[in-house]
Amino acid sequence: MVVYYIKEYIKKTIIAVLRYAFHYNDDYKFLPDLAMTKITIVKHWPYRAIKLPIIVIGTATGDGLIRTMQDELLREDQLGISGPTDGVTYDGTSGYHYGGGFRITVTVDVAAEDTITREKIIDFVIMYLRYHYISNLQSYGLQLVDMRLTGEHQRLVGDDYVYFDGITVEYYTEWRDEVSVGEAERIESFNLEQVFSLLVDGTTV
């Protein structure tokens, strides 16, 4: 579930930043009340008609970079080890963990009833994400890598056109997950030589 949690964490963080920033925007003020808000900011496209303009946060592509501990399981023996600073002895069963870096592309899609509103909101999104990255997002463990425009298009919805545009933002974050002792030992017990021999002679596993 690591990939799922990383994606949800990044999306929720970006949504929180944009909702906070647009709350202080007089032209496109975000409010939790859908009847009162001047802009909608969500993490998935709604299944029903909703107030425009709208910002939708999603994830596109991602790469797992195993930099922290390479691609091996690392066993932590926590039995009878004193803490380096507090001198406390920690008791418990031995644990396993794995981790690394993760680069993921976040999509920020904007839909509006006219092109001027669409472009203004795109400008605000870029400005807010860049500013809040410098002041806040780094403290959440997100490193801004790249930001690009995705390209504009329009779509006929009912009798009116809706105008779309967006940006992609690439972030880098590092993660670590705990693995149960039983699952880690099962993975470590894999007999890859047997698997390779079956592949060579054409036998299916």
C-alpha positions as semicolon CSV with decimal commas, in nm:
position;residue;x (nm);y (nm);z (nm)
1;M;0,000;0,000;0,000
2;V;0,305;0,228;-0,001
3;V;0,239;0,365;-0,351
4;Y;-0,125;0,435;-0,265
5;Y;-0,034;0,621;0,054
6;I;0,232;0,828;-0,125
7;K;-0,013;0,932;-0,398
8;E;-0,286;1,018;-0,150
9;Y;-0,044;1,209;0,073
10;I;0,082;1,422;-0,214
11;K;-0,267;1,492;-0,350
12;K;-0,404;1,585;-0,008
13;T;-0,106;1,812;0,056
14;I;-0,148;1,996;-0,276
15;I;-0,523;2,030;-0,225
16;A;-0,470;2,170;0,125
17;V;-0,220;2,427;-0,006
18;L;-0,446;2,540;-0,293
19;R;-0,759;2,558;-0,079
20;Y;-0,573;2,767;0,177
21;A;-0,430;3,000;-0,087
22;F;-0,754;3,046;-0,281
23;H;-0,941;3,114;0,040
24;Y;-0,765;3,454;0,040
25;N;-0,827;3,519;-0,331
26;D;-1,109;3,772;-0,367
27;D;-1,190;3,681;-0,727
28;Y;-1,188;3,302;-0,681
29;K;-1,239;3,260;-0,308
30;F;-1,255;2,897;-0,192
31;L;-1,508;2,810;0,076
32;P;-1,602;2,464;0,208
33;D;-1,969;2,539;0,132
34;L;-2,030;2,441;-0,233
35;A;-2,316;2,689;-0,252
36;M;-2,092;2,979;-0,146
37;T;-1,750;2,897;-0,291
38;K;-1,628;3,072;-0,605
39;I;-1,402;2,781;-0,704
40;T;-1,412;2,404;-0,654
41;I;-1,091;2,218;-0,560
42;V;-1,111;1,837;-0,547
43;K;-0,892;1,528;-0,605
44;H;-1,109;1,357;-0,867
45;W;-1,349;1,461;-1,141
46;P;-1,706;1,464;-1,005
47;Y;-1,966;1,229;-1,147
48;R;-2,228;1,501;-1,157
49;A;-2,248;1,864;-1,261
50;I;-2,060;2,092;-1,025
51;K;-1,987;2,462;-1,000
52;L;-1,719;2,603;-1,231
53;P;-1,437;2,696;-1,224
54;I;-1,290;2,376;-1,087
55;I;-0,939;2,252;-1,005
56;V;-0,885;1,875;-1,002
57;I;-0,572;1,721;-0,851
58;G;-0,462;1,380;-0,976
59;T;-0,152;1,167;-1,034
60;A;-0,009;1,072;-1,371
61;T;0,321;0,885;-1,371
62;G;0,581;0,794;-1,114
63;D;0,915;0,623;-1,068
64;G;1,033;0,436;-0,762
65;L;1,398;0,508;-0,692
66;I;1,544;0,269;-0,439
67;R;1,818;0,495;-0,312
68;T;1,794;0,466;0,063
69;M;1,852;0,094;0,105
70;Q;1,899;-0,028;-0,253
71;D;1,662;-0,311;-0,347
72;E;1,722;-0,539;-0,051
73;L;1,532;-0,598;0,268
74;L;1,715;-0,465;0,568
75;R;1,673;-0,639;0,900
76;E;1,669;-0,424;1,209
77;D;1,763;-0,611;1,522
78;Q;1,606;-0,405;1,797
79;L;1,670;-0,652;2,077
80;G;1,875;-0,510;2,356
81;I;1,998;-0,203;2,168
82;S;2,041;0,121;2,361
83;G;1,934;0,445;2,203
84;P;2,226;0,666;2,089
85;T;2,105;0,969;2,282
86;D;1,861;0,862;2,551
87;G;2,035;0,542;2,664
88;V;1,702;0,360;2,672
89;T;1,704;-0,011;2,587
90;Y;1,436;-0,099;2,335
91;D;1,291;-0,449;2,356
92;G;1,075;-0,618;2,095
93;T;1,079;-0,856;1,802
94;S;1,318;-0,796;1,516
95;G;1,166;-0,588;1,237
96;Y;1,217;-0,548;0,866
97;H;1,183;-0,235;0,660
98;Y;1,247;-0,115;0,309
99;G;1,246;0,229;0,156
100;G;1,369;0,465;-0,108
101;G;1,286;0,770;-0,314
102;F;0,975;0,822;-0,522
103;R;0,927;1,070;-0,807
104;I;0,565;1,128;-0,895
105;T;0,391;1,362;-1,137
106;V;0,085;1,544;-1,008
107;T;-0,170;1,677;-1,256
108;V;-0,351;2,001;-1,181
109;D;-0,641;2,033;-1,426
110;V;-0,847;2,350;-1,454
111;A;-1,188;2,383;-1,616
112;A;-1,374;2,710;-1,658
113;E;-1,657;2,866;-1,855
114;D;-1,426;3,106;-2,039
115;T;-1,063;3,119;-2,141
116;I;-0,975;3,431;-1,941
117;T;-1,085;3,270;-1,613
118;R;-0,899;2,953;-1,705
119;E;-0,570;3,134;-1,769
120;K;-0,599;3,347;-1,455
121;I;-0,650;3,039;-1,239
122;I;-0,354;2,862;-1,403
123;D;-0,137;3,164;-1,318
124;F;-0,256;3,161;-0,957
125;V;-0,195;2,784;-0,923
126;I;0,163;2,817;-1,048
127;M;0,229;3,115;-0,822
128;Y;0,075;2,949;-0,516
129;L;0,254;2,617;-0,561
130;R;0,590;2,784;-0,618
131;Y;0,554;3,018;-0,322
132;H;0,412;2,760;-0,084
133;Y;0,674;2,508;-0,193
134;I;0,942;2,747;-0,074
135;S;0,763;2,826;0,251
136;N;0,568;2,510;0,336
137;L;0,587;2,208;0,105
138;Q;0,951;2,136;0,182
139;S;0,855;2,085;0,545
140;Y;0,608;1,818;0,427
141;G;0,894;1,624;0,268
142;L;0,810;1,719;-0,093
143;Q;1,085;1,841;-0,326
144;L;0,968;2,032;-0,635
145;V;1,146;1,892;-0,941
146;D;0,962;2,025;-1,248
147;M;0,650;2,214;-1,353
148;R;0,500;2,216;-1,706
149;L;0,188;2,331;-1,887
150;T;-0,021;2,046;-2,030
151;G;-0,202;2,226;-2,313
152;E;-0,545;2,379;-2,351
153;H;-0,857;2,232;-2,510
154;Q;-1,232;2,279;-2,506
155;R;-1,527;2,042;-2,481
156;L;-1,897;2,085;-2,547
157;V;-2,092;2,005;-2,230
158;G;-2,464;2,030;-2,288
159;D;-2,520;2,352;-2,480
160;D;-2,206;2,531;-2,359
161;Y;-1,832;2,492;-2,403
162;V;-1,605;2,422;-2,108
163;Y;-1,242;2,528;-2,142
164;F;-0,965;2,310;-1,999
165;D;-0,598;2,362;-1,926
166;G;-0,357;2,243;-1,663
167;I;-0,006;2,187;-1,540
168;T;0,196;1,886;-1,434
169;V;0,414;1,914;-1,126
170;E;0,682;1,657;-1,051
171;Y;0,774;1,599;-0,687
172;Y;1,034;1,383;-0,517
173;T;0,978;1,233;-0,176
174;E;1,138;0,957;0,029
175;W;0,949;0,685;0,206
176;R;0,998;0,391;0,435
177;D;0,763;0,108;0,518
178;E;0,764;-0,162;0,782
179;V;0,724;-0,523;0,673
180;S;0,604;-0,803;0,897
181;V;0,868;-1,052;0,998
182;G;0,673;-1,337;0,841
183;E;0,634;-1,160;0,506
184;A;0,999;-1,053;0,496
185;E;1,121;-1,404;0,572
186;R;0,893;-1,543;0,302
187;I;1,039;-1,302;0,045
188;E;1,394;-1,376;0,153
189;S;1,330;-1,749;0,116
190;F;1,247;-1,723;-0,256
191;N;1,447;-1,976;-0,460
192;L;1,530;-1,776;-0,772
193;E;1,757;-2,045;-0,910
194;Q;1,457;-2,275;-0,935
195;V;1,255;-2,001;-1,106
196;F;1,529;-1,937;-1,362
197;S;1,566;-2,307;-1,435
198;L;1,193;-2,335;-1,501
199;L;1,211;-2,036;-1,739
200;V;1,501;-2,192;-1,929
201;D;1,332;-2,527;-1,988
202;G;0,997;-2,364;-2,067
203;T;0,811;-2,494;-1,764
204;T;0,546;-2,264;-1,619
205;V;0,541;-2,202;-1,246
